[in-house]
């Protein structure tokens, strides 16, 4: 999927990837790839800055842990993040309905 198609939807995608449970950054990337059957496979250079931005906005909370001798940061949704995810889903559904109506298979109306 082209990156341009995801503009404006990245936050919702990341929040959805964290809805089920806390995940570290790379696991967020894997969750997106797995749930979309490989259609969305974002570079880590896109994922991590967005996670940091969502954390600064109070939509996710991060915490450090040590796994296998390595430090890693895991993220989980906050109450504000759950509310934002709900709004993102509603907005997406409205957007998808409008785009489906415009790009659907029915013939365009005559304009003469």
Rosetta silent file (secondary structure, phi, psi, omega in degrees, C-alpha in Angstrom):
SEQUENCE: XXXXXXXXXXXXXXXXXXXXXXXXXXXXXXXXXXXXXXXXXXXXXXXXXXXXXXXXXXXXXXXXXXXXXXXXXXXXXXXXXXXXXXXXXXXXXXXXXXXXXXXXXXXXXXXX
SCORE:     score description
SCORE:     0.000 S_00000001
   1 L     0.000  136.045 -179.377    0.000    0.000    0.000 S_00000001
   2 L   -68.871  141.930 -178.661    1.339    3.414   -0.904 S_00000001
   3 H   -60.251  -33.302 -179.071    2.352    5.615    2.036 S_00000001
   4 H   -60.068  -32.131 -178.519    0.256    8.484    0.642 S_00000001
   5 H   -68.985  -19.950 -177.595   -2.888    6.416    1.194 S_00000001
   6 H   -93.239   -8.563 -178.503   -2.129    6.234    4.912 S_00000001
   7 L   -54.773  132.478 -179.795   -1.732    9.964    5.495 S_00000001
   8 L    85.102   -6.269 -177.145   -4.034   11.059    8.253 S_00000001
   9 L  -120.224   -3.447 -176.537   -4.639    7.478    9.397 S_00000001
  10 H   -60.351  -44.474 -178.741   -1.298    6.510   10.939 S_00000001
  11 H   -58.528  -46.955  179.568   -2.325    7.486   14.480 S_00000001
  12 H   -60.970  -40.239  179.167   -5.450    5.353   14.316 S_00000001
  13 H   -63.655  -42.879 -179.300   -3.482    2.394   12.959 S_00000001
  14 H   -69.066  -41.625  177.606   -0.918    2.611   15.751 S_00000001
  15 H   -61.380  -41.732  179.089   -3.559    3.022   18.441 S_00000001
  16 H   -63.365  -36.489  179.514   -5.409   -0.018   17.074 S_00000001
  17 H   -66.773  -22.239 -179.859   -2.191   -2.055   17.177 S_00000001
  18 H   -99.243   -2.574 -175.168   -1.936   -1.258   20.895 S_00000001
  19 H   -62.693  -42.063 -174.394   -5.586   -1.881   21.742 S_00000001
  20 L   -70.143  -42.378 -177.326   -5.180   -5.565   22.575 S_00000001
  21 L  -167.884  164.339  174.669   -2.096   -5.285   24.795 S_00000001
  22 L   -63.040  147.750  178.438    1.083   -3.286   25.367 S_00000001
  23 E  -145.182  152.038  171.152    3.742   -3.784   22.696 S_00000001
  24 E   -82.264  166.307 -172.219    7.251   -2.589   22.021 S_00000001
  25 H   -52.644  -48.257 -178.141    7.843   -0.552   18.883 S_00000001
  26 H   -66.703  -32.398  177.890    8.888   -3.358   16.574 S_00000001
  27 H   -67.817  -30.330  174.637    5.939   -5.485   17.770 S_00000001
  28 H   -63.816  -46.013  177.965    3.626   -2.609   16.770 S_00000001
  29 H   -58.501  -45.713  179.608    5.154   -2.732   13.286 S_00000001
  30 H   -64.970  -39.827  179.992    4.680   -6.523   13.163 S_00000001
  31 H   -62.054  -42.749  177.690    1.081   -6.300   14.413 S_00000001
  32 H   -62.375  -45.295 -179.755    0.206   -3.856   11.625 S_00000001
  33 H   -63.713  -44.380 -177.207    1.853   -6.060    9.031 S_00000001
  34 H   -68.468  -44.943 -177.052    0.219   -9.245   10.368 S_00000001
  35 H   -70.173  -20.711  178.591   -3.312   -7.872   10.786 S_00000001
  36 L  -103.967   14.294 -179.832   -3.239   -6.432    7.268 S_00000001
  37 L    52.019   41.704  175.852   -1.747   -9.591    5.748 S_00000001
  38 L    83.405   -1.807 -177.923    1.376   -7.674    4.746 S_00000001
  39 L   -71.394  -29.762  176.848   -0.458   -4.816    3.029 S_00000001
  40 L  -118.762  107.259  179.829    0.802   -2.299    5.577 S_00000001
  41 L  -132.030   84.122 -173.582    4.481   -2.768    6.364 S_00000001
  42 L   -80.883  148.475  176.535    5.760    0.593    7.531 S_00000001
  43 L   -70.359  151.574  179.247    9.430    1.365    8.044 S_00000001
  44 H   -60.632  -27.103  177.774   10.639    1.713   11.627 S_00000001
  45 H   -67.214  -13.022  174.206   11.579    5.300   10.747 S_00000001
  46 H   -96.667  -39.864 -174.335    7.858    5.996   10.478 S_00000001
  47 H   -66.663  -54.035 -171.958    6.705    3.955   13.478 S_00000001
  48 H   -64.118  -45.749  177.305    9.002    5.236   16.232 S_00000001
  49 H   -60.960  -36.264  179.138    8.601    8.990   15.687 S_00000001
  50 H   -67.960  -40.127  176.705    4.818    8.507   15.552 S_00000001
  51 H   -61.690  -42.265  178.673    4.858    6.495   18.797 S_00000001
  52 H   -62.923  -40.562  178.738    6.884    9.257   20.474 S_00000001
  53 H   -64.805  -43.475  178.166    4.405   11.858   19.228 S_00000001
  54 H   -64.549  -34.102  177.364    1.433    9.836   20.511 S_00000001
  55 H   -67.853  -44.822  177.654    3.177    9.496   23.869 S_00000001
  56 H   -60.743  -32.207  179.936    3.766   13.252   24.099 S_00000001
  57 L   -79.088   -6.840  178.936    0.075   13.754   23.285 S_00000001
  58 L    81.659   13.438 -179.077   -0.904   11.491   26.197 S_00000001
  59 L   -88.022  -22.843  174.049   -2.590    8.887   23.980 S_00000001
  60 E  -135.682  157.707  176.380   -0.122    6.147   24.867 S_00000001
  61 E  -121.969  135.624  179.849    2.175    5.578   27.827 S_00000001
  62 E  -108.401  150.746  175.224    5.628    4.089   27.483 S_00000001
  63 E  -145.830  147.077 -179.522    7.692    2.149   29.983 S_00000001
  64 E   -91.071  145.503  173.113   11.164    0.641   29.848 S_00000001
  65 E  -143.531  166.497  176.230   11.943   -3.006   30.505 S_00000001
  66 E  -115.961  122.107  179.903   14.938   -5.279   30.082 S_00000001
  67 E  -127.333  120.981 -179.653   14.443   -8.368   27.940 S_00000001
  68 L    60.157   33.509 -179.670   17.363  -10.667   27.231 S_00000001
  69 L    80.126    1.029 -179.148   19.760   -8.069   28.608 S_00000001
  70 E  -114.264  138.430  175.521   18.447   -5.397   26.230 S_00000001
  71 E   -79.313  139.442  173.034   16.365   -2.393   27.155 S_00000001
  72 E  -147.017  152.940 -177.242   13.206   -1.838   25.206 S_00000001
  73 E  -104.248  127.159  176.738   10.306    0.523   25.477 S_00000001
  74 E  -108.424  151.912 -176.863    6.768   -0.811   25.475 S_00000001
  75 E  -125.840  147.230  174.518    3.682    1.267   24.861 S_00000001
  76 E  -141.536  155.243  179.568    0.084    0.926   25.959 S_00000001
  77 E   -68.573  143.240  169.709   -3.078    2.905   25.359 S_00000001
  78 L   -95.313  175.391  176.416   -4.171    5.455   27.922 S_00000001
  79 H   -60.115  -40.622  177.971   -7.828    6.274   28.572 S_00000001
  80 H   -64.191  -34.943  178.031   -7.400    9.261   26.243 S_00000001
  81 H   -66.659  -38.295  177.182   -5.898    6.908   23.653 S_00000001
  82 H   -65.299  -39.765  177.244   -8.916    4.605   23.811 S_00000001
  83 H   -64.913  -43.830  179.115  -11.206    7.597   23.286 S_00000001
  84 H   -62.966  -39.280  178.255   -9.053    8.781   20.376 S_00000001
  85 H   -62.660  -41.221  177.820   -9.132    5.290   18.837 S_00000001
  86 H   -61.706  -43.027  177.377  -12.917    5.287   19.012 S_00000001
  87 H   -64.692  -40.651  178.724  -13.013    8.677   17.246 S_00000001
  88 H   -61.290  -42.461  179.805  -10.516    7.446   14.640 S_00000001
  89 H   -63.856  -44.292  179.026  -12.693    4.416   13.899 S_00000001
  90 H   -62.096  -46.178  178.569  -15.813    6.539   13.510 S_00000001
  91 H   -61.229  -41.985  178.440  -13.984    8.976   11.247 S_00000001
  92 H   -62.385  -44.255 -178.964  -12.561    6.129    9.168 S_00000001
  93 H   -61.278  -42.531  178.202  -15.972    4.526    8.725 S_00000001
  94 H   -64.509  -42.494  178.703  -17.455    7.824    7.526 S_00000001
  95 H   -62.900  -46.888 -178.723  -14.510    8.367    5.173 S_00000001
  96 H   -62.287  -39.286  178.019  -14.710    4.806    3.805 S_00000001
  97 H   -62.848  -44.775 -179.128  -18.453    5.145    3.137 S_00000001
  98 H   -65.175  -44.806 -179.293  -17.905    8.397    1.242 S_00000001
  99 H   -67.644  -40.025  177.601  -14.990    7.059   -0.824 S_00000001
 100 H   -61.717  -40.505  178.555  -16.831    3.816   -1.576 S_00000001
 101 H   -64.060  -40.613 -177.966  -19.811    5.832   -2.779 S_00000001
 102 H   -74.418  -37.154 -175.514  -17.591    7.970   -5.008 S_00000001
 103 H  -101.086    2.908 -177.422  -15.435    5.142   -6.382 S_00000001
 104 L   -56.354  177.275 -173.619  -18.092    2.427   -6.430 S_00000001
 105 L   -87.805   -4.307 -178.975  -18.894    0.435   -9.516 S_00000001
 106 L   -71.840  153.615 -178.267  -22.125    2.190  -10.362 S_00000001
 107 L   -68.593  147.990  177.327  -22.044    4.460  -13.457 S_00000001
 108 L   -71.545  147.033  178.301  -21.380    8.135  -12.978 S_00000001
 109 L   -67.283  149.398  177.696  -24.399   10.405  -13.554 S_00000001
 110 L   -68.364  147.771 -177.281  -24.615   12.160  -16.911 S_00000001
 111 L  -121.682   29.502 -177.600  -23.544   15.820  -16.842 S_00000001
 112 L  -100.253    0.000    0.000  -25.060   17.229  -20.007 S_00000001
